[in-house]
């Protein structure tokens, strides 16, 4: 899969794209991430990418010409891509959105800055608008990193254990169960005995019950979307004891 990222701060991506899962996936050729400097497509000696908003107001707005020029250059290089503007005004980025994007051959991620991007870019030159949450960042670069990470890990071969992505929180509308590792006892706190019993079915039931209980307590909005099976109701009741 190919990720093309449009930004005025390309150096922000150097370390995140070289480390961890994303870095290994790039080394193995499972994903390709190309960072494009929007300023390279800005006309004029000063390569201006922003200007004052029409109608007045605070701050600056990103100009359409450099972004559209970059998009057209990327489009000409093929293959076909889905262009996404990262903006607080976009639809919420979820695990399901990440899953659908992971099925595409190529994504173009446009990193907005300042007071935003000229509306004509959003309306006529992009396929989608995405927000990673109901808060405002100084720019879309961090949001682009989030999207790349969340989408890349769903591409076959990227994770060492393919089952990990299927069991993630939000793959279903339920949070993940508590996790423990060595040492068995840490500063007087012990691992739940059920995880040491060796009975896989007993452990499965405990984990499911804990996941349901955690979801109800921490994310009642997700819990409200769940369709509980008779076993789920039984496990939830047991987990409260």
Residue pairs with C-beta under 8 A, 6 or more apart in sequence:
1 30
1 31
1 32
1 102
1 104
1 105
1 106
1 107
1 151
1 152
1 155
2 31
2 32
2 33
2 34
2 79
2 81
2 105
2 106
2 107
3 31
3 32
3 33
3 34
3 106
3 107
3 109
3 148
3 151
3 152
4 34
4 36
4 74
4 81
4 106
4 107
4 108
4 109
5 13
5 33
5 34
5 35
5 36
5 108
5 109
5 111
5 144
5 148
6 36
6 38
6 67
6 70
6 71
6 108
6 109
6 110
6 111
7 13
7 35
7 36
7 37
7 38
7 111
7 139
7 140
7 141
7 144
8 37
8 38
8 39
8 49
8 111
8 113
9 111
9 139
9 141
10 35
10 36
10 37
12 141
13 33
13 35
13 141
13 144
13 145
16 22
16 145
17 23
17 26
17 33
17 35
17 148
18 26
21 149
21 152
21 153
21 158
21 159
22 31
22 33
22 148
22 149
22 152
25 31
25 152
25 155
25 157
25 158
26 32
26 33
28 157
30 152
30 155
30 157
30 158
31 152
31 155
31 158
33 148
36 70
36 73
36 74
38 49
38 62
38 66
38 67
38 70
39 47
39 49
39 66
40 47
40 70
41 65
41 66
41 67
41 69
41 70
41 73
42 48
42 49
42 63
42 65
42 66
42 69
43 65
43 66
47 66
48 63
49 62
49 63
49 66
50 60
50 61
50 62
50 63
50 113
50 114
51 60
51 61
51 63
52 60
52 61
53 59
53 60
53 61
53 115
57 115
58 115
59 114
59 115
60 114
60 115
61 114
61 115
61 116
61 117
61 118
62 112
62 113
62 114
62 116
62 117
62 118
62 121
63 118
64 117
64 118
64 120
64 121
64 125
67 110
67 117
67 118
67 121
67 125
68 121
68 125
71 83
71 108
71 110
71 125
71 126
74 81
74 108
75 81
79 105
79 106
80 105
80 106
81 105
81 106
81 107
81 108
82 101
82 104
82 106
82 107
82 108
82 127
82 128
83 107
83 108
83 110
83 125
83 126
83 127
83 128
84 107
84 108
84 109
84 110
84 126
84 127
84 128
84 129
84 130
84 147
85 110
85 112
85 117
85 121
85 122
85 126
85 128
85 129
85 130
85 140
86 109
86 110
86 111
86 112
86 129
86 130
86 131
86 132
86 140
86 143
86 144
86 147
87 112
87 116
87 117
87 122
87 129
87 130
87 131
87 140
88 131
88 134
88 135
88 136
89 116
89 129
89 131
90 128
90 129
90 130
90 131
91 97
91 128
91 129
91 130
91 131
92 130
92 131
92 132
92 133
92 134
93 130
93 131
93 132
93 133
93 143
93 146
93 147
93 150
94 170
95 150
95 168
95 169
95 170
95 171
97 130
98 147
98 150
98 151
98 154
99 154
101 107
101 147
101 151
102 151
102 152
102 154
102 155
107 147
107 151
109 140
109 144
109 147
109 148
110 117
110 121
110 126
110 140
111 139
111 140
111 141
111 143
111 144
112 139
112 140
113 138
113 139
113 140
122 129
130 143
130 147
131 143
132 143
132 146
132 147
137 143
152 158
153 159
153 165
154 165
156 162
159 165
165 171
167 176
168 176
169 175
169 176
173 215
173 222
173 223
173 225
173 226
174 211
174 212
174 215
174 222
174 223
174 226
175 211
175 214
175 215
175 218
175 219
175 222
176 211
176 214
177 206
177 207
177 208
177 210
177 211
177 214
178 192
178 210
178 214
180 191
180 192
180 195
184 190
184 191
184 196
185 191
192 206
194 202
194 203
194 206
195 203
195 206
197 203
205 235
205 238
206 239
208 231
208 232
208 235
209 235
209 236
209 238
209 239
210 239
212 223
212 226
212 228
212 232
212 235
212 236
212 239
213 236
213 239
213 240
215 222
215 223
215 226
216 223
216 236
226 232
228 236
